[in-house]
Amino acid sequence: MDTTICRGILRNGPGASFLEGENSRRYLEGERIWSGYLAHFADRRVYARRLPQIDYETGRPMLIMWPDVPAPPEPRCELYFNERLVKYPASFLGHMAINVSGEIFNFSHKINENEAMRPEEYFYRPALGEFAPHPQTFRDNTDDPQKPYYDKFGRLFMRTIHVLHIAGLDTEALARYYHRELDRIHAAPPDPKRPDAYADFNLFTRSCSTIIRDGLRAAGYTKISGIFPRDLFVNAAYFFLTQPPASGIRVARLTLRQLSVPEAAPSVMPPLLNPLNRCRERRMPQT
C-alpha cells in the first residue's frame, strides 16, 4: 500500500476536495476526505497519508490528515489527560496516555486499544471504517466481525486534552518500560468472558493511569502518585513543576481544545478524587 506523505493546502471546493501543492498541483482529488478534516482544516496546510485500515463505504484504505505545524524538539515526554466521554460510563474518570519522543503509548481495558502509535494517529484518525462509531448505535459495536466499529478515532476530535510537556527525563528508559508493558498485555491469556478485554486490567492497580505512573516511578521519579487519571496528572504536574532548576527538568502546560464533529459529544472534566490534589492544583506554579 502506498503510504507516501502528501503536503499541501486542503481545499474544499464546490465540485471536489483536494490538497493543493506547489504550482497549484492537485493531490487526492476524487478521494474521500473525512468531513471532520474539511470542517477544521480547510484552507490550512496539512499532511496526508494512507492508513492500512479500510473505509467501509469505499473499500479503499482511508486517508489521515493532520496540521502542518513544527514538531516539538526531541527528546521529550508529554502526559495527556483526556477528559471523559459522556456516552461511556467506563470513561467517567477520564483517560491518560503518554508521548515518549514522538511515540504515544495508550493503555486500556480493551485489548485493541493497548497500542503505541504516532501522534497524528492518536490525535487525528478519521471517524471512518473501524475507527468510527456504529452508524445506528453511535458508539462501539463489534457484532459484525467483518465490519467492527471501535469508536476510537482521533482523540482530539473526541475530547479536550490537557498536556504536560516535560523535557529532561530519561526517555529511552521510559520507552523500554512501556514497550515491555504492551508486550506483556498482548501476551496475556484472553478473558474467557470478554475476548476483547484485557483480563488483567484493574482500575486500582493496572489501568491506563497506573501503568503510566509506574513507568515514571521506574525511571526514578518515585514520589509521583495517583490512581485515577486526573489525580495522576495533577500530582505529576505539581511534582515536575516544583523541581529545582538544577534537576534539568523543564515543564510547560497547555490545553488542546476538542475539535467539534458530529460523531462525538463535548467531553466533560471529571472530578479530582484526592483532596490533596485539589490543593496542589490551586497552588500549581504557572508556566
N, C-alpha and C positions, 0 to 999 in steps of 0.2 A: 504494500500500500504506500502511496506517495504521501510522505509526511513533511514535505518541503514547507518551510515557513514563508508566507507571503506578508508583505508590509505595504500599507497604503492608507488612504483616507476612505472610510466607509461611506458610501453614497447610497441614499435611499430615494431613487428617482421614481417618477410615476410609472415607468414601464419595467424597471428592473433595479435590483440591488446588486452592488458590486464593490470591489476595492479599486480605488483609483491610485495607480502607481505613478512612477516618474513618466514624464512626457504624456500624461493623460492615458496611459495604458490601463485597460480594464482587466481585473482578475476576478475569478469566481462568479462571473456573470452567468446566470442560469442555474446557479447552485441555491439550495435552500439555506437561507441565513435566518437564524432564530430571531423572533420578534423582539426578545429582550435586548439583543445587541443593537437592533435598529432603533429601539426606543432610547437607549442610553449612550450609544457610541456614534450615532450618525454625525457625519462631518468631522469626526475625530480620527486621528491617526491611530491605527490598530495593527496588531499582528494577527495572523490566522494560520491555522494548520488543520489537517485532518486527524481525527481520532480513530482508534480501531473499532469503537462501538458503532453500531448501525442505527441510522434513523429509520424507525419502523415504517414511516409513511413513504419514504423514497427508496428504501432498500440499499442506500449508499452510506458509506462512512460519513458521520456527521462532522460539521465544522465547529471548531472552538475559536473564539476571538477574545482578545484582551487588549487593554490600552497600551499604547507605545509610550511608556514612561521609563526613565532611567532606573535600573535595578539598584537596590541598596548595596553598599560595599560589602565584600566578603572578608573574613568570615563573620557571621553574626548569628544571633539566636532571637527569635521572636515568639512570644507567647500570644496565643489567640484565645480570648474568651468570647465565645459566641452566645448571644442572648437566646432565650428559649423560643422554640417553635410552638405556637399556641395550639396547633391541631394534634400534637403528640404529647400525651400525659407523661411519657418517659423522658421528655425534654424539659420537664418543669424546672430543673436546676441549671439548665444551660449546658454548654459543652466546651471542652478545651482541646486545643491542638497546639503543636509546636513546630516551628520552622527552624531547621538547623542548616545554615549555609545554603539556603535555596531548596531544601528538601523538606516537605511538610509531612509530619507523622501524625496520623489520626488513629485513635483507638476507640472501640465501640463495643456494645453488646452484640452487634450484628457482625458476623464473620466478614462479609464482603466490604464492610466499612473500616476494617483494620488494614490500613494501607499507607504507603509512602508515595507522595505524588509531587509533581512540580507545582509551583504557585498558581500558574494560570488554570490548572485543572481544579485545584482546591477552590479558588475564588470565582472562576468564570465558566465552568462547564455549562453547556446549554440545557435547557429543560426540554430535551428531546429524547426519544428512544428510552433506554433503560434508566436514564437519569431523571426522567420526568415523573410527576405524579400520574396516577392512573386517570384516564380521561373521564371515568364515571365516578370513582370514589374520591378523587382529588387528593389521594395520599398513596403510600406504598401499597403494592399489590403484586404478589408473585404467583397467583393462581395458575397462570399460563406460563409454564417454564420456558416456552419459546419466546415469549414477549414479557419478561418481568418489568415491573415499574418500581424502581427503588426510591424514587423521590429524593435524590441526592445530587441535585445539580449544583451550580456554583454557589458556594456558601454566602457570598456577598449579595446574591440575589435573594437569599433565604433569610438572612439575619443581619443585624448590626453587629460588628465585630470590634472588640476592644483589644488594642495591640500594645504589648510591652516589648520595645526594641532594646536588646541588650548586646553590647559589644564587650569583648574581653573574657568570654567564657571559653572553656575547653570544648570547642565544637566537635572535634574528632572523637573525643570520649563520649559525648552525648549521642552522636550519630551511631556509634557502635552499640551503645546501650539500647537505643530504640529499634535498631535493626534486629538485635537479638530478641527483643520482646515480640516483634512481628513474627519472627521465625517460630518462637515458642507458641504464639497464638495459633498460627496456621498449622502447626504440627499437633495441636491438641485434639483428642478424640471428639467427634461431634456430639452435640447434645441430642440424646435419643428422642426427647420430646419436641425439640425445635431444631431441625437440621441447619437452619440459617443462623442460629445463635452461637455465640462463643460460650461454651459450657462453664468456663472458669471465671466469667465476668462476675464481679461483686461490687456493689455500689460503694462499699466502705473500704475495700482493700485492693480491688483490681478493676479500676474503671478508667475512663478517659483522663481524668484528672490525677488519680493516684499513680498511674504508670508514669505520667509526665513528671509528677513530683518526685517519685523515686529515682528517676533518671538524673534529676538535678541534685538530689542528695548523693547519689553515687559519684557524681562529678565533683563532690566536695562541699556542696552548699547544704550542709546538714541541718541548718536552722530553718529551712523553708518548710512550712507545714500547711495543712489544709486537706480536706477530704473532698469537698464539693467544688465545682468549677469556679464560681465567683469568689469563694473564700480563698481558694488557692491563688487565684490571680491577684487579689488584693494583698495577700500575705507576701507573695513573691515580689510584687511591685514595691511594697514597703521595704522589704529586705534589701533589694538591689539599689533602690533609691537612697538608702541610708548608709551605703558602703563608703568608706573613706576614699578620697582621690587616689591614695597610694595603691589601692586594690587594682587599679587599671580598668575597672568596670565603668562603662558609660551607658546611661539609660535614657530612653525617651518614651513617652506615652502618646498615643493618638487613637482616634476613633474612626473606623471606616463605616459610614452610614449605609444602611441597606439600600440597594437599588431596587426600587419597586417594580414588580412584574405580577401579572395575574395569577401565576402559579403559586405564589406564596403570600400569606398574610403578613402584616408587620410583626416583627419579633418583639418580645417583651423582656425587660430586665428582670431576672429572678432575684429573690431576696438574698441578703447576706445572713447566714445562719449563726455564725460565731460572733458574739457581741464584741470581742476584742478586735475583730476585723472591721467592724463599724467605726471603732475609734481610730484604727490605723488609716482607714480611708479618709477620715476628716483631717488627720494630721499629716497626710501624704505630702512630701515635698513636691513643689511644682517643677515641671520640666519645660 
